[in-house]
Amino acid sequence: MYKRILVPVDGSRFSEAVMPYALGIARETGAKITVLRIVEKESEKAKAEKYIKGLAVRFGAEGRCVSSSGDVAEDILDEAQRIPETLITITSHGRGDRLNLLMGSVARDVVRAGHFPVLVYHPSGNADEHLDPIVISTVLLPMDGTDLSETMRAQAAGWARALGARLLIVQVLPTNLRIDSLLESFDALEDSYVRSQARDLQREYGVDADWEVLHGDPVTSIVNYLEGRRDVLVVMATRGQATLQAAVLGSVTSGLLHHAALPIIVQAPVKTQKQASA
């Protein structure tokens, strides 16, 4: 699926917390890992190179230390584009020295400018988390019946197939829309959309697919449903440019990112020619 996994780090353990997922994906897919340190001051480069070399040896990865052009997000995108079929895997916020206030905005800008799937992860904040590979057993695709949510169907199915994981389609319905549960047809009516999506994806991509219907606030419902799990990869699209500028990655995506502590494959919608000229 990808030949290389690019992991930008800022010198902090917080930024390294995504490594278990990068290692687990690399193990399952055969992709190579590159750890990347962007250096803003030449006086810091020797220290950064030593740090990256140690990290590369520790994880059996390639290490790259690159001088910044002045835009960290663009530097990361340039490095990703240097080798085709590269997946950027980034934390949403770092706690290192000069990048300690930038990693949240960097993750946002990488997603917004790249218009291709990026794995974003917000760690729980525990700097002592183990860094052993995490094997993904479930790929979760939230769907709400909109065209936007359905744009990630192929991406989610591709990940499930590449990782040998179960694909789980989840829809969250408002509590006030629940029908009388005494109706015999209630369950069938309620899950008809996600059930049909799961069956179609199973048939089209040959993956093990299942579905689940939750009720309430989308973020709270999904977070509670996934509580205690670390073996889940969430795949979803963002809502668009305006939302990305207002928040890190979009309302529901951002909520899951910060409260579920799970990796999310996220993709900003590509502007149409009409949108670009507006």
DRENDRENVEX-705882 format. One line per field, with one value per residue: residue number from 1; residue in one letter; x, y, z of N, C-alpha, C in turn. Coordinates in steps of 0.02 Angstrom, whole numbers, plus 32768, in hexadecimal, padded with zeros to 4 digits. Layout:
N
num: [NUM  ...]
residu: [a  ...]
n_c1: [X  ...]
n_c2: [Y  ...]
n_c3: [Z  ...]
ca_c1: [X  ...]
ca_c2: [Y  ...]
ca_c3: [Z  ...]
c_c1: [X  ...]
c_c2: [Y  ...]
c_c3: [Z  ...]
END
This chain:
278
num: [1  2  3  4  5  6  7  8  9  10  11  12  13  14  15  16  17  18  19  20  21  22  23  24  25  26  27  28  29  30  31  32  33  34  35  36  37  38  39  40  41  42  43  44  45  46  47  48  49  50  51  52  53  54  55  56  57  58  59  60  61  62  63  64  65  66  67  68  69  70  71  72  73  74  75  76  77  78  79  80  81  82  83  84  85  86  87  88  89  90  91  92  93  94  95  96  97  98  99  100  101  102  103  104  105  106  107  108  109  110  111  112  113  114  115  116  117  118  119  120  121  122  123  124  125  126  127  128  129  130  131  132  133  134  135  136  137  138  139  140  141  142  143  144  145  146  147  148  149  150  151  152  153  154  155  156  157  158  159  160  161  162  163  164  165  166  167  168  169  170  171  172  173  174  175  176  177  178  179  180  181  182  183  184  185  186  187  188  189  190  191  192  193  194  195  196  197  198  199  200  201  202  203  204  205  206  207  208  209  210  211  212  213  214  215  216  217  218  219  220  221  222  223  224  225  226  227  228  229  230  231  232  233  234  235  236  237  238  239  240  241  242  243  244  245  246  247  248  249  250  251  252  253  254  255  256  257  258  259  260  261  262  263  264  265  266  267  268  269  270  271  272  273  274  275  276  277  278]
residu: [m  y  k  r  i  l  v  p  v  d  g  s  r  f  s  e  a  v  m  p  y  a  l  g  i  a  r  e  t  g  a  k  i  t  v  l  r  i  v  e  k  e  s  e  k  a  k  a  e  k  y  i  k  g  l  a  v  r  f  g  a  e  g  r  c  v  s  s  s  g  d  v  a  e  d  i  l  d  e  a  q  r  i  p  e  t  l  i  t  i  t  s  h  g  r  g  d  r  l  n  l  l  m  g  s  v  a  r  d  v  v  r  a  g  h  f  p  v  l  v  y  h  p  s  g  n  a  d  e  h  l  d  p  i  v  i  s  t  v  l  l  p  m  d  g  t  d  l  s  e  t  m  r  a  q  a  a  g  w  a  r  a  l  g  a  r  l  l  i  v  q  v  l  p  t  n  l  r  i  d  s  l  l  e  s  f  d  a  l  e  d  s  y  v  r  s  q  a  r  d  l  q  r  e  y  g  v  d  a  d  w  e  v  l  h  g  d  p  v  t  s  i  v  n  y  l  e  g  r  r  d  v  l  v  v  m  a  t  r  g  q  a  t  l  q  a  a  v  l  g  s  v  t  s  g  l  l  h  h  a  a  l  p  i  i  v  q  a  p  v  k  t  q  k  q  a  s  a]
n_c1: [8029  805C  8104  815D  8165  815A  8194  8189  81E3  8200  8263  8230  81E9  8163  8144  8177  811E  80C9  810C  80F7  8087  80B2  8119  80CF  807C  80DE  8115  80AC  8095  810E  814B  81CC  8216  8230  8279  8265  82B2  8298  82FC  830D  836F  8417  8479  8446  844A  84AC  8492  8411  8424  846A  8409  83A7  83EE  8401  837B  8357  83A9  8377  82F5  8308  8302  8309  8361  8347  8380  8351  836B  8302  8294  8251  81CD  8184  8121  811E  819F  8197  8138  817F  81E7  819B  816C  81DD  81F7  818F  80EE  80ED  80BD  808D  80A3  8071  807C  7FFD  801F  80B2  8133  81B1  8248  825B  81EF  8183  8109  80DA  80B9  8032  7FF5  8044  8023  7F9F  7FB4  7FFC  7F9D  7F3B  7F7D  7FB0  7F4B  7F41  7F39  7F65  7FB1  7F82  7FA5  7F7A  7FCB  7FB0  7FF1  8046  80E9  8133  8101  8101  8162  8150  8123  807C  7FF8  7F7C  7ED6  7E57  7E0A  7DB9  7D31  7CDB  7C3A  7BBD  7B5C  7B74  7BC0  7C44  7C70  7C6E  7CD5  7D45  7D3A  7D7F  7E01  7DFC  7DD8  7E46  7EAB  7E7F  7E8C  7F17  7F4D  7F18  7EA7  7E09  7D82  7D1F  7C88  7C40  7BB4  7B71  7AE0  7A6F  7A2D  79AA  796D  7949  78E0  7847  7877  7831  77FD  7802  784E  78AF  793E  796D  794B  7996  7A1F  7A30  7A77  7B04  7B15  7B01  7B6B  7BD9  7BCA  7BD7  7C5C  7CA0  7C86  7CBD  7D45  7D74  7D86  7D75  7CE6  7C83  7BFB  7BBB  7B45  7B39  7B01  7AE1  7B51  7BCA  7C59  7C66  7C1E  7C67  7CE6  7CC9  7C9F  7D16  7D67  7DF8  7E39  7EC5  7EE2  7EA6  7E8A  7E53  7DFA  7DD7  7D8B  7DAB  7D48  7D5D  7DAE  7D90  7D6A  7DE0  7E35  7DFE  7E06  7E72  7E6A  7DE7  7D3F  7CFF  7D64  7DD1  7DA1  7D9C  7E23  7E60  7E23  7E11  7E8E  7EC9  7F11  7EEE  7EC3  7EBB  7E72  7E72  7DF2  7E05  7E12  7D9D  7DA6  7D4F  7D3F  7DC1  7DD2  7D7C]
n_c2: [7FC4  8041  8073  80B1  80F4  818C  81E0  826E  82BE  831A  831C  82FE  8289  8283  829E  822C  81CB  8196  8133  80A5  8085  80A2  8044  7FCD  7FD1  7FD0  7F52  7EFF  7F22  7F2A  7FA1  8020  8081  812D  81A1  824B  82E6  838E  841A  84BA  8515  8522  8513  84B6  8440  83D9  839D  8373  8317  82B3  8287  8256  81F1  8197  8176  813A  80C8  8087  8063  801F  8068  80E0  8178  8226  82CC  836B  840F  8499  84EE  8557  8541  84C8  8467  8464  8437  83B4  837F  838B  8330  82BB  82B2  8299  8213  81A6  8160  8172  8174  81EE  81F7  823C  8295  82F6  835C  839D  839F  83D1  8438  84B8  849A  848E  84D3  84C3  8447  8420  8479  845C  83D7  83EC  8441  83EF  838D  83DE  841C  83B1  835B  82D2  822D  8230  81F3  821C  8239  824E  8247  81FC  8244  820E  81FF  818F  8125  8081  8050  7FE8  7F8D  7FA5  7F41  7F52  7F25  7F47  7FAC  8041  8091  8120  814B  81B2  81BA  821F  8262  8287  8239  81BE  81C3  818B  8103  80A5  80BB  8094  800D  7FE0  7FF0  7F95  7F1D  7F1D  7F16  7EA4  7EAE  7EC1  7F16  7F96  7FE5  8076  80CE  815F  818C  8212  821B  8247  821E  819E  8113  80C6  8044  7FD1  7FAB  7F2B  7F36  7F91  7F83  7F57  7FC1  8027  8005  7FF3  8040  803F  7FB7  7F8E  7FD2  7F92  7F0F  7F26  7F54  7EE6  7E8A  7ECD  7EE2  7E73  7E6A  7E4D  7E89  7EEC  7F39  7FC3  801B  80B0  8122  81CE  8256  8265  8262  8245  81CB  8173  8177  8141  80C2  808D  808B  8069  8021  8005  7FD4  8001  804F  80E4  8123  81AF  823E  82F0  8384  83F4  848B  8503  84D3  8493  84FD  8537  84D9  8453  83DD  83D3  83C5  8346  82EB  8326  831E  8292  8276  82B7  8280  81F6  81C1  8178  8142  819D  8192  8213  8280  8314  8360  836C  8401  8434  846F  84DA  8502  8528  8599  85F0]
n_c3: [8000  802D  8013  8064  810A  8151  81DB  822D  82AE  8347  83A4  841E  8495  848E  8407  83D0  83F2  8394  8356  8377  8329  82A8  829F  82AD  823B  81D8  81ED  81C6  8142  8100  80E5  80E7  816A  8186  81EF  8211  822D  8235  8229  8268  8288  825B  82B9  830D  82CA  82D3  834F  8338  82D0  8312  836B  8311  82D3  833D  8357  82DF  82DE  834E  8326  82B1  823B  81B2  81C3  81B6  81B0  8197  815B  817D  810C  8136  8142  8196  817E  80F1  80DB  810C  80B4  803C  8052  805B  7FD8  7F95  7F8C  7F3C  7F6E  7FFA  80A2  8111  81BD  824C  82E8  833B  838D  83D0  8451  8455  8448  83E7  8399  83E8  83EB  836F  8334  8337  82DC  826F  824F  8229  81BA  8165  8145  810A  809D  8057  8023  801B  8065  8111  81A3  8241  82EB  8393  8424  84C8  8525  8580  859A  85AF  856A  8523  8494  843E  83A9  836F  8344  82CE  82DC  82B9  8241  8241  81F9  81FC  81C6  817E  811F  80C6  8030  8047  80B5  8079  801F  8054  8051  7FFC  8027  80AE  80A1  805A  80BA  811C  80D6  80BA  8139  816C  81BA  8211  81C5  81FF  81F3  822E  8264  82AC  82FA  8322  83C6  83D7  8364  836A  834B  8382  83E1  83EE  8377  8301  828F  82AE  82CB  824F  81FB  8233  8226  819F  813F  8164  816A  80E5  80AA  80E6  80B6  802C  8024  8054  7FEF  7F7F  7F9F  7FE0  806B  811C  815A  81C8  8226  8289  82E9  8341  83C3  83E5  840B  838B  83A3  842E  8435  83E1  841D  849D  8475  8445  84B2  8510  84AE  8442  83CA  8356  82BB  827E  81F3  8195  8141  813C  815B  810A  80C7  8110  818F  81B2  81C7  8234  8298  82D1  8280  8255  8295  82C8  82A7  82EA  836D  8383  8371  83DE  844E  8443  8436  83CD  8330  829B  81F5  818B  8113  80B7  8054  7FA4  7F4A  7ED2  7E26  7E19  7E9E  7EBC  7E71  7EA7]
ca_c1: [8000  808E  8148  8183  8141  8182  8181  81AA  81EA  821A  8293  820E  81CA  811E  8140  818A  80EA  80A8  8137  80DA  805A  80DC  813B  809E  8068  8118  811C  8077  8094  8151  8163  8206  8209  8260  826B  827A  82B8  82A0  8325  8302  83AE  8451  849F  8427  8448  84D6  846D  83D6  843C  847B  83C9  8387  8416  83F0  8336  8357  83C7  8349  82BA  8319  82E6  8335  835C  8356  8380  834C  8365  82C0  828F  822A  8189  818F  80F2  8136  81DB  8180  8119  81B5  8209  816D  8166  821E  81F0  8148  80CE  8102  8088  80A3  8087  8086  8055  7FD9  803D  80F2  8146  81F9  825F  8243  81B1  8151  80C9  80CC  80A7  7FEB  7FE7  8068  7FF9  7F66  7FC9  800F  7F5E  7F18  7FA1  7FC1  7F11  7F47  7F31  7F9A  7FA2  7F8C  7F9B  7F82  7FDA  7F8D  8018  8074  812A  8152  80DE  812E  8166  814E  80F2  8035  7FD7  7F37  7EA7  7E18  7E09  7D77  7D1D  7C9C  7C14  7B7E  7B31  7B88  7BF2  7C86  7C84  7C76  7D12  7D7B  7D2A  7DB5  7E3C  7DF2  7DDB  7E8C  7ED0  7E6A  7EAA  7F60  7F5F  7EF6  7E7D  7DC0  7D68  7CE3  7C65  7C1B  7B89  7B56  7A9F  7A59  7A01  7964  7951  793A  789B  782D  789D  7804  77EE  782B  787C  78D9  7985  797C  7948  79CA  7A62  7A2F  7AAB  7B47  7B16  7B0B  7BAF  7C07  7BC3  7BF3  7CA4  7CB7  7C82  7CE9  7D8C  7D88  7D9A  7D44  7CC6  7C4B  7BDE  7BA2  7B20  7B3C  7AD1  7AF7  7B84  7BF8  7C9A  7C5E  7C08  7C9E  7D1A  7CB2  7C9E  7D5B  7D8D  7E28  7E58  7EFD  7EEE  7E76  7E9D  7E18  7E03  7DA1  7D9A  7D9B  7D0E  7D6C  7DE1  7D7C  7D6E  7E26  7E54  7DE0  7E1C  7EAD  7E5B  7D9F  7D1F  7CFA  7DA7  7DF9  7D88  7DB4  7E6B  7E76  7E03  7E15  7ED5  7ED4  7F27  7EB9  7ED4  7E8E  7E80  7E4B  7DD5  7E28  7DEA  7D8C  7DBC  7D21  7D4F  7E03  7DCE  7D4B]
ca_c2: [8000  8075  8058  80D2  8118  81C6  81F4  82AB  82C3  835C  8314  82ED  8247  828C  8297  81E8  819D  8178  80FE  8061  807B  80A0  8003  7F98  7FD3  7FBB  7F09  7EDD  7F34  7F28  7FE5  8037  80BC  8164  81D3  828B  8320  83CE  8446  8500  8539  84F9  8506  847D  8407  83A2  837B  8352  82DD  827F  826F  822F  81B4  816A  815F  810C  8089  8068  8047  7FFF  8094  8112  81B8  8260  830C  839A  8456  84B3  8525  858B  8526  8483  843C  845D  840D  836F  836B  8384  82F0  8285  82AF  8284  81CC  8196  8130  817E  8187  8219  81E2  8276  82A7  8335  8390  838A  83C4  83DC  847B  84ED  8487  847C  84F3  84BF  8406  841D  849C  8439  839E  8409  845C  83B6  8370  840F  8429  8374  833E  8289  8211  8239  81D5  824D  8219  8278  821A  8207  8272  81E8  81FB  814E  80F1  8052  805F  7FAA  7F91  7F97  7F20  7F6A  7EEE  7F63  7FEC  805C  80C5  8141  8160  81D3  81BE  8256  8252  8290  81FF  8185  81C9  8165  80BC  807E  80C4  806A  7FC7  7FD2  7FE7  7F56  7EE6  7F1F  7F06  7E66  7EC3  7EC4  7F58  7FA4  8021  8090  8109  8179  81AE  823A  81F7  825C  8202  8157  80FF  809A  8006  7F97  7F97  7EF2  7F49  7FC8  7F76  7F52  8004  8051  7FF6  7FE1  8063  8025  7F70  7F88  7FE8  7F5D  7ED7  7F3A  7F57  7EA1  7E6C  7EF0  7EE1  7E34  7E73  7E3C  7EC9  7EE9  7F7B  7FD3  805A  80CD  8159  8207  8281  823A  825A  8222  8187  814A  8173  8111  8080  8076  8096  8035  7FFE  8026  7FAE  8019  8085  8107  8140  81DE  827B  832D  83A7  8427  84BD  8532  84B0  8486  853A  8547  84A6  8430  83B0  83CD  83BB  8300  82CD  8341  8302  824D  8278  82CC  825C  81AE  81AE  8145  815E  81AB  81A2  824A  829F  834F  835B  8390  8436  8430  84A9  8510  8519  8547  85DB  861A]
ca_c3: [8000  802F  8015  8099  813E  8166  821F  8245  82F7  835A  83DA  845C  849A  8479  83BF  83BF  8409  835A  833B  8379  82F1  826C  82A0  82A1  81F4  81B0  81F5  81A1  80FA  80E2  80D7  810B  8194  8188  8223  81F5  825A  8212  8253  8256  8292  8249  82F7  832E  829D  82EB  8385  8319  82AA  8343  8383  82DC  82C9  8374  834D  82A6  82F4  837E  8306  8272  8208  8193  81E5  818D  81D2  8160  816D  816B  80DC  8156  8149  81AB  815B  80AC  80DE  8114  8074  800A  805F  8049  7F90  7F7A  7F7D  7F32  7F9A  803F  80D2  8149  81FD  8274  8324  8332  83B6  83EE  848D  8452  8451  83BA  8377  841A  83DE  8328  8319  8329  829D  823A  823B  8205  8179  813A  812B  80E0  805F  8033  8001  8016  80A9  8143  81E4  8276  832D  83CE  845C  8507  854E  85AA  8578  85BB  8546  8501  844D  8417  8371  837D  830B  82C4  82D0  82A0  821E  824D  81C9  820D  818B  8191  80E5  809A  7FFD  8064  80DE  804C  7FF8  8074  8050  7FDE  8051  80E9  808C  8049  80F8  813B  80B0  80C2  817F  8181  81F2  8205  81B4  8224  81DF  8267  825B  82EB  82EF  835B  83F4  83CE  8327  8375  8342  83B7  83DD  83EF  8333  82ED  825A  82C5  82C1  8207  81DF  8250  820F  8159  8119  8172  8159  809D  809B  80FB  8088  7FEB  802B  805B  7FAD  7F50  7FB1  7FFE  80B0  8150  816B  81F6  822F  82CB  82EE  8383  83CB  840C  83EC  8365  83C3  846E  8429  83C6  8451  84CF  8455  843B  84F0  8525  8475  8420  838D  8325  828E  8266  81B1  8187  811D  8160  813F  80D8  80D7  8145  81CE  81C2  81DF  8275  82C9  82B9  8248  824A  82D6  82DE  82A3  8320  83AB  8389  8377  8420  8485  843B  8438  839A  82F1  826B  81B0  817B  80D3  80A6  8011  7F6F  7F2D  7E8B  7E00  7E29  7EE2  7EBC  7E50  7ECB]
c_c1: [802B  80D3  8171  8154  816F  8169  81A7  81AA  820A  824C  8273  81F3  8182  8117  8151  8153  80C4  80CF  8119  80AC  8080  80FF  810B  8088  80A1  8120  80EA  807C  80D8  816D  81A0  81F4  8242  824B  828B  827B  82C5  82C5  831E  8341  83E9  847A  8483  842D  8471  84B2  8432  83EC  844E  843B  83A8  83AD  8405  83AA  8333  8373  8397  8310  82C9  82FE  831C  832B  836F  834E  8384  8345  8323  82C5  826B  81E2  818F  8160  8108  8174  81C8  8161  814D  81D9  81DC  816A  81A7  821C  81A5  8130  80E9  80C5  80A7  807D  809E  805C  8035  7FF4  807D  8101  8191  8209  823F  8202  8178  810D  80B2  80AE  805C  7FDA  800B  803F  7FBE  7F7B  7FDF  7FD0  7F3E  7F3B  7FAD  7F89  7F1B  7F44  7F70  7F84  7FB4  7F7B  7FA7  7F8E  7FB4  7FB1  8049  80B6  814B  812D  8110  812B  816C  811A  80AC  8016  7F8F  7F0A  7E65  7E25  7DC2  7D69  7CDB  7C7A  7BD1  7B4F  7B42  7BBC  7C38  7C9C  7C91  7CB4  7D4B  7D6E  7D64  7DF4  7E37  7DF8  7E22  7EB7  7EBE  7E8B  7EF6  7F76  7F40  7EC7  7E33  7DAE  7D25  7CC5  7C39  7BF3  7B6F  7B17  7A8E  7A28  79B8  7945  793F  78F0  7886  784F  7871  77F2  781D  785F  78AF  7923  7997  797B  7983  7A0E  7A65  7A67  7AF0  7B4C  7B23  7B51  7BE2  7C05  7BE2  7C40  7CC2  7CBA  7CB6  7D33  7DA2  7DA0  7D62  7D26  7C8A  7C31  7BC4  7B7D  7B22  7B0C  7AEF  7B27  7BB8  7C3A  7C94  7C4B  7C40  7CD5  7D06  7CB3  7CE4  7D86  7DBA  7E4B  7E90  7F08  7EBE  7E94  7E5D  7E28  7DC8  7DBA  7D8A  7D63  7D20  7D9B  7DCD  7D81  7DB6  7E48  7E3B  7DF8  7E57  7E9D  7E11  7D7E  7D1D  7D3E  7DD3  7DE2  7D9F  7DFF  7E81  7E59  7E08  7E5D  7EE3  7EEC  7EED  7ED8  7EA2  7EA3  7E53  7E2F  7DFD  7DFA  7DDA  7DA4  7D91  7D31  7D90  7E01  7D9F  7D6F]
c_c2: [803F  8054  8075  80F6  814E  81DF  8233  82AD  8305  8358  8301  82A6  824A  8281  8251  81B5  817C  813C  80B8  8053  8078  805C  7FCA  7F96  7FBB  7F6F  7EE4  7EE8  7F2F  7F6C  7FF5  8076  80EE  8194  8215  82C1  835D  83FE  848D  852A  850B  84E8  84C9  843C  83CC  837A  8355  8314  82A3  825F  8241  81EE  8180  814C  812C  80C8  8063  8044  8025  8026  80BD  8153  81F1  82A0  8341  83E1  8472  84EC  8560  8577  84DC  8453  8430  8431  83C3  8356  8361  8341  82B5  827C  8299  823A  81BC  8160  8134  8193  81B2  8203  8213  827E  82EA  836C  8376  83B4  83D0  8426  84AD  84DB  847C  849C  84E9  847D  83FF  843D  847B  83FE  83B7  841F  8424  8397  839F  8418  83EB  8357  82F4  826E  821B  8217  8208  822C  824C  824A  822C  8237  8250  81DD  81B8  8115  80C3  8060  801F  7FB1  7F80  7F7B  7F38  7F2E  7F06  7FA5  8007  8096  80E3  8159  817D  81DC  81F6  823E  8256  8253  81C2  8189  819F  811A  8092  8081  8095  8020  7FB3  7FC7  7FA5  7F1A  7EE3  7F08  7EC4  7E73  7EC0  7F0C  7F61  7FE6  8037  80CE  811E  81A1  81D8  8213  8208  8242  81B8  814A  80D3  8056  7FC8  7F80  7F5F  7F05  7F7E  7FBC  7F76  7F97  802E  8044  7FE5  8001  8045  7FDB  7F67  7F9F  7FB2  7F23  7EE7  7F3A  7F11  7E7F  7E8B  7EE5  7EA1  7E3A  7E5C  7E7D  7EBE  7F30  7F83  8016  8071  8108  8190  8233  8255  822D  8231  81D8  815A  8142  813F  80CA  8063  807A  805A  8012  8028  8008  7FC2  8052  80A3  8127  816F  821B  82B7  8351  83DC  845C  84EB  8512  84A4  84C3  854B  8517  8482  8406  83AB  83B6  8373  82DF  82E5  8325  82BC  824B  8286  82A4  820F  8195  8173  8166  8167  81B8  81D7  8269  82DB  8348  8385  83C4  8427  846F  84E5  852E  8540  858E  860A  864E]
c_c3: [8000  8033  804E  80CA  8158  81A9  8233  8291  8308  8394  841C  845A  8482  842D  83A7  83CF  83D0  833F  8341  833F  82AF  8267  8290  8259  81C8  81B3  81C9  8156  80D8  80D1  8101  8132  818E  81C0  820C  822B  822F  8241  823B  825E  8283  8287  831D  8307  82B7  8321  8368  82F2  82D9  835E  8350  82D0  82FF  836C  8315  82B8  8321  835C  82C3  8237  81E7  81BA  81B6  81B7  819C  817A  8154  8138  80F9  8161  8157  8186  8112  80AA  80E3  80D3  803E  8013  804D  7FFD  7F6F  7F66  7F76  7F62  7FE2  8069  8109  8188  8232  82B2  831A  835D  83D5  842B  848F  8456  8422  8397  83A8  840F  8396  8311  830D  82E7  8263  8221  8212  81BE  814A  811C  80F9  809D  8036  8009  7FF2  805D  80D4  8183  821A  82B9  8364  840A  849B  8534  857C  8585  8580  8599  8523  84B7  8424  83E0  8388  833E  8307  82B4  82B2  827C  8222  821C  81E0  81CD  81A1  8156  80B5  8067  801A  808B  80B1  8021  8014  8074  8036  8009  808E  80D8  807A  8086  811A  8118  80BB  8107  8196  81BB  81DE  81F5  81D7  820E  8219  8252  829F  82DC  832C  8386  83E7  838D  832E  836D  837D  83B0  83E0  83A9  831D  82B9  826E  82B6  8277  81E7  81F5  8232  81C4  8130  8125  8162  810E  8088  80AC  80CA  8043  7FEE  8031  8017  7F7D  7F5F  7FD3  8045  80DF  8169  8198  8200  8276  82C7  8336  8386  83F7  83E6  83C9  8389  8403  8464  8411  83F9  8485  84B3  8450  847B  8501  84EC  8457  83DA  8355  82FC  8272  8222  81A3  8162  8149  813B  810B  80F2  8110  818A  81E3  81DD  8225  82AB  82AB  827C  8237  828A  82EE  82DD  82DC  8364  83B7  8395  83BF  845A  847F  8440  840A  835A  82C1  8226  8199  8138  80C8  8060  7FE0  7F52  7EE4  7E68  7E10  7E6D  7EE3  7E9F  7E74  7EF7]
END
